[in-house]
Amino acid sequence: MWAFLKGLLTPRRIPADRRPLDELGDYGSVIDYGKAVSGDLRLIPEGEALDALKSDYQEMISSGLFEEEPSPFEVLMSQCHAIELEANR
C-alpha cells in the first residue's frame, strides 16, 4: 500500500494550479486540497473522529470483512502517521 500511495504523492502528480480546491468531503467535512499538497496532509483524525474510526474498524473486523487477519488499529494508525510524515516532507 505504501508504494501505491507514495507513487500518487510524487511532485509530477501534483496539479500545477495550487490554489485551494475546497470541496465537501464525506460527512460534510471540508477537504482543502491546497493543504494536502503543501505539507499539511493529515490522515489521522483526532478526538471523537478517531474514536469513531477505531470503533468502525473494530466493527469491520468483527463482521468478517477481512479475508486475512488485519493489523491492529494502532499499527494501522502508525503506518498512516509514517505516510503523513513522508508526504509532508
N, CA, C and O of each residue as an XYZ file, in Angstrom:
356
protein
N       0.821     -1.185      0.000
C       0.000      0.000      0.000
C       0.867      1.251      0.000
O       0.565      2.214     -0.705
N       1.944      1.246      0.787
C       2.826      2.413      0.860
C       3.387      2.756     -0.515
O       3.435      3.926     -0.895
N       3.807      1.746     -1.255
C       4.363      2.004     -2.589
C       3.297      2.632     -3.488
O       3.596      3.526     -4.280
N       2.079      2.171     -3.366
C       0.980      2.727     -4.159
C       0.750      4.192     -3.801
O       0.682      5.048     -4.683
N       0.629      4.479     -2.500
C       0.395      5.857     -2.077
C       1.581      6.747     -2.394
O       1.409      7.893     -2.811
N       2.776      6.230     -2.199
C       3.963      7.024     -2.487
C       3.993      7.418     -3.960
O       4.392      8.533     -4.296
N       3.574      6.513     -4.835
C       3.518      6.819     -6.259
C       2.521      7.912     -6.580
O       2.703      8.668     -7.535
N       1.453      7.998     -5.774
C       0.446      9.035     -6.004
C       0.886     10.391     -5.491
O       0.337     11.412     -5.905
N       1.856     10.426     -4.605
C       2.231     11.673     -3.960
C       3.528     12.266     -4.501
O       4.155     13.099     -3.848
N       3.919     11.843     -5.671
C       5.121     12.404     -6.260
C       4.815     13.766     -6.852
O       3.681     14.013     -7.261
N       5.800     14.663     -6.909
C       5.558     16.009     -7.433
C       4.945     16.039     -8.819
O       4.169     16.947     -9.117
N       5.259     15.092     -9.668
C       4.715     15.119    -11.017
C       3.203     14.877    -11.037
O       2.552     15.148    -12.046
N       2.645     14.378     -9.953
C       1.207     14.125     -9.890
C       0.446     15.263     -9.206
O      -0.783     15.222     -9.139
N       1.140     16.260     -8.706
C       0.502     17.392     -8.059
C       0.127     18.409     -9.129
O       0.971     18.781     -9.945
N      -1.105     18.860     -9.141
C      -1.514     19.824    -10.171
C      -0.679     21.097    -10.125
O      -0.255     21.538     -9.056
N      -0.451     21.673    -11.279
C       0.329     22.911    -11.349
C      -0.412     24.057    -10.662
O       0.222     24.926    -10.062
N      -1.717     24.072    -10.738
C      -2.522     25.112    -10.097
C      -2.736     24.710     -8.646
O      -3.511     23.795     -8.368
N      -2.058     25.382     -7.714
C      -2.116     25.001     -6.312
C      -3.087     25.851     -5.486
O      -3.011     25.851     -4.257
N      -3.984     26.562     -6.136
C      -4.983     27.306     -5.373
C      -5.800     26.306     -4.565
O      -6.041     25.190     -5.024
N      -6.231     26.699     -3.357
C      -7.054     25.768     -2.566
C      -8.289     25.337     -3.328
O      -9.017     26.165     -3.875
N      -8.513     24.068     -3.358
C      -9.664     23.497     -4.042
C     -10.568     22.873     -2.983
O     -10.691     21.651     -2.901
N     -11.194     23.714     -2.181
C     -12.047     23.209     -1.116
C     -13.270     22.516     -1.707
O     -13.959     23.058     -2.571
N     -13.513     21.325     -1.225
C     -14.693     20.577     -1.620
C     -15.278     19.937     -0.370
O     -14.591     19.761      0.636
N     -16.534     19.599     -0.450
C     -17.173     18.930      0.660
C     -16.854     17.449      0.587
O     -17.135     16.794     -0.417
N     -16.262     16.919      1.662
C     -15.919     15.512      1.711
C     -17.016     14.713      2.390
O     -18.106     15.228      2.640
N     -16.728     13.465      2.683
C     -17.673     12.608      3.383
C     -18.063     13.238      4.709
O     -17.250     13.899      5.355
N     -19.278     13.036      5.101
C     -19.815     13.522      6.374
C     -19.769     15.040      6.481
O     -19.792     15.574      7.590
N     -19.705     15.752      5.352
C     -19.761     17.201      5.369
C     -18.471     17.891      5.744
O     -18.463     19.107      5.932
N     -17.376     17.153      5.860
C     -16.103     17.784      6.199
C     -15.522     18.477      4.976
O     -15.755     18.052      3.845
N     -14.772     19.536      5.204
C     -14.165     20.280      4.101
C     -12.784     19.711      3.815
O     -11.986     19.495      4.727
N     -12.517     19.475      2.552
C     -11.202     18.997      2.116
C     -10.497     20.157      1.452
O     -10.983     20.687      0.453
N      -9.367     20.557      1.987
C      -8.564     21.628      1.405
C      -7.388     20.970      0.679
O      -6.376     20.635      1.294
N      -7.533     20.792     -0.618
C      -6.510     20.109     -1.393
C      -5.211     20.907     -1.443
O      -4.139     20.332     -1.629
N      -5.297     22.211     -1.281
C      -4.086     23.029     -1.221
C      -3.205     22.625     -0.050
O      -1.989     22.501     -0.197
N      -3.813     22.421      1.111
C      -3.047     21.977      2.283
C      -2.487     20.578      2.075
O      -1.375     20.275      2.508
N      -3.253     19.739      1.418
C      -2.830     18.355      1.217
C      -1.558     18.256      0.381
O      -0.812     17.286      0.519
N      -1.297     19.224     -0.473
C      -0.095     19.166     -1.302
C       0.960     20.164     -0.860
O       1.978     20.325     -1.534
N       0.733     20.844      0.269
C       1.696     21.846      0.712
C       2.349     21.500      2.043
O       2.935     22.370      2.688
N       2.256     20.247      2.460
C       2.910     19.833      3.693
C       2.007     19.759      4.899
O       2.496     19.581      6.015
N       0.713     19.888      4.719
C      -0.231     19.832      5.830
C      -1.211     18.668      5.731
O      -2.305     18.732      6.292
N      -0.833     17.615      5.031
C      -1.703     16.449      4.881
C      -1.901     15.778      6.235
O      -0.927     15.526      6.946
N      -3.140     15.486      6.600
C      -3.472     14.794      7.841
C      -4.346     13.604      7.506
O      -5.444     13.760      6.972
N      -3.860     12.418      7.820
C      -4.613     11.194      7.571
C      -5.289     10.676      8.829
O      -6.250      9.912      8.745
N      -4.802     11.078      9.981
C      -5.316     10.568     11.246
C      -6.194     11.626     11.895
O      -5.728     12.720     12.212
N      -7.470     11.296     12.093
C      -8.351     12.259     12.756
C      -8.026     12.346     14.243
O      -7.231     11.562     14.762
N      -8.644     13.300     14.918
C      -8.408     13.482     16.346
C      -9.720     13.376     17.108
O     -10.800     13.477     16.526
N      -9.614     13.173     18.408
C     -10.769     13.206     19.297
C     -11.840     12.191     18.947
O     -11.557     11.015     18.720
N     -13.079     12.671     18.909
C     -14.220     11.793     18.656
C     -14.150     11.123     17.292
O     -14.605      9.991     17.128
N     -13.587     11.811     16.323
C     -13.473     11.225     14.978
C     -12.538     10.021     14.996
O     -12.795      9.024     14.320
N     -11.454     10.106     15.765
C     -10.536      8.970     15.889
C     -11.223      7.816     16.606
O     -11.075      6.658     16.214
N     -11.975      8.132     17.656
C     -12.716      7.090     18.381
C     -13.720      6.398     17.469
O     -13.865      5.176     17.510
N     -14.411      7.177     16.649
C     -15.389      6.611     15.714
C     -14.709      5.738     14.668
O     -15.232      4.687     14.297
N     -13.554      6.167     14.196
C     -12.796      5.380     13.212
C     -12.363      4.059     13.815
O     -12.476      3.011     13.179
N     -11.866      4.107     15.042
C     -11.431      2.880     15.714
C     -12.609      1.932     15.911
O     -12.481      0.727     15.694
N     -13.745      2.466     16.317
C     -14.948      1.658     16.515
C     -15.397      1.033     15.191
O     -15.759     -0.143     15.149
N     -15.373      1.812     14.124
C     -15.759      1.309     12.808
C     -14.807      0.207     12.351
O     -15.239     -0.799     11.787
N     -13.519      0.397     12.594
C     -12.516     -0.609     12.210
C     -12.771     -1.909     12.970
O     -12.711     -2.993     12.390
N     -13.056     -1.798     14.273
C     -13.333     -2.996     15.071
C     -14.589     -3.702     14.559
O     -14.652     -4.930     14.526
N     -15.575     -2.920     14.166
C     -16.807     -3.489     13.608
C     -16.517     -4.224     12.296
O     -17.079     -5.290     12.045
N     -15.658     -3.667     11.476
C     -15.284     -4.314     10.222
C     -14.611     -5.657     10.501
O     -14.868     -6.645      9.813
N     -13.751     -5.684     11.512
C     -13.076     -6.929     11.878
C     -14.093     -7.943     12.387
O     -14.088     -9.101     11.969
N     -14.968     -7.501     13.294
C     -15.979     -8.386     13.892
C     -16.923     -8.973     12.857
O     -17.381    -10.106     13.002
N     -17.216     -8.211     11.821
C     -18.161     -8.682     10.803
C     -17.504     -9.604      9.772
O     -18.176    -10.108      8.873
N     -16.197     -9.823      9.900
C     -15.517    -10.736      8.988
C     -15.222    -10.144      7.628
O     -15.112    -10.875      6.643
N     -15.093     -8.832      7.560
C     -14.857     -8.155      6.286
C     -13.511     -8.536      5.660
O     -13.382     -8.573      4.436
N     -12.525     -8.815      6.489
C     -11.178     -9.103      6.001
C     -10.981    -10.600      5.776
O     -11.426    -11.416      6.584
N     -10.324    -10.956      4.691
C     -10.031    -12.365      4.424
C      -8.884    -12.863      5.295
O      -8.853    -14.032      5.681
N      -7.950    -11.982      5.601
C      -6.807    -12.321      6.454
C      -6.881    -11.499      7.727
O      -7.619    -10.516      7.792
N      -6.129    -11.888      8.730
C      -6.099    -11.146      9.991
C      -5.576     -9.733      9.738
O      -4.437     -9.573      9.300
N      -6.381     -8.712     10.005
C      -5.930     -7.340      9.764
C      -4.968     -6.861     10.855
O      -4.917     -7.420     11.951
N      -4.234     -5.845     10.536
C      -3.331     -5.233     11.511
C      -4.150     -4.624     12.644
O      -5.279     -4.180     12.434
N      -3.573     -4.606     13.849
C      -4.241     -3.885     14.932
C      -4.397     -2.409     14.557
O      -3.595     -1.869     13.795
N      -5.422     -1.769     15.091
C      -5.718     -0.375     14.781
C      -4.518      0.523     15.028
O      -4.224      1.404     14.219
N      -3.820      0.308     16.141
C      -2.676      1.149     16.488
C      -1.564      1.027     15.444
O      -0.887      2.008     15.137
N      -1.380     -0.164     14.908
C      -0.368     -0.370     13.860
C      -0.791      0.360     12.593
O       0.028      1.005     11.937
N      -2.064      0.258     12.253
C      -2.588      0.951     11.075
C      -2.396      2.463     11.200
O      -1.983      3.121     10.245
N      -2.696      3.011     12.376
C      -2.526      4.449     12.593
C      -1.053      4.841     12.554
O      -0.712      5.927     12.084
N      -0.183      3.969     13.040
C       1.260      4.230     12.973
C       1.722      4.283     11.517
O       2.544      5.123     11.149
N       1.194      3.390     10.701
C       1.526      3.394      9.274
C       0.994      4.657      8.596
O       1.667      5.233      7.741
N      -0.198      5.083      8.971
C      -0.756      6.323      8.418
C       0.094      7.524      8.826
O       0.301      8.447      8.038
N       0.581      7.499     10.060
C       1.439      8.589     10.525
C       2.738      8.634      9.713
O       3.214      9.712      9.357
N       3.304      7.466      9.425
C       4.525      7.409      8.608
C       4.261      7.973      7.210
O       5.117      8.656      6.648
N       3.091      7.695      6.651
C       2.729      8.224      5.338
C       2.593      9.738      5.415
O       3.051     10.450      4.521
N       1.963     10.235      6.482
C       1.855     11.696      6.683
C       3.223     12.340      6.685
O       3.457     13.330      5.993
N       4.131     11.769      7.472
C       5.475     12.352      7.574
C       6.170     12.385      6.219
O       6.775     13.392      5.851
N       6.083     11.301      5.491
C       6.729     11.206      4.176
C       6.089     12.178      3.191
O       6.786     12.867      2.446
N       4.759     12.229      3.192
C       4.052     13.088      2.247
C       4.290     14.574      2.533
O       4.282     15.394      1.615
N       4.501     14.912      3.793
C       4.643     16.319      4.182
C       6.092     16.803      4.169
O       6.362     17.933      4.574
N       7.016     15.981      3.719
C       8.419     16.412      3.648
C       8.605     17.417      2.554
O       9.718     17.897      2.339
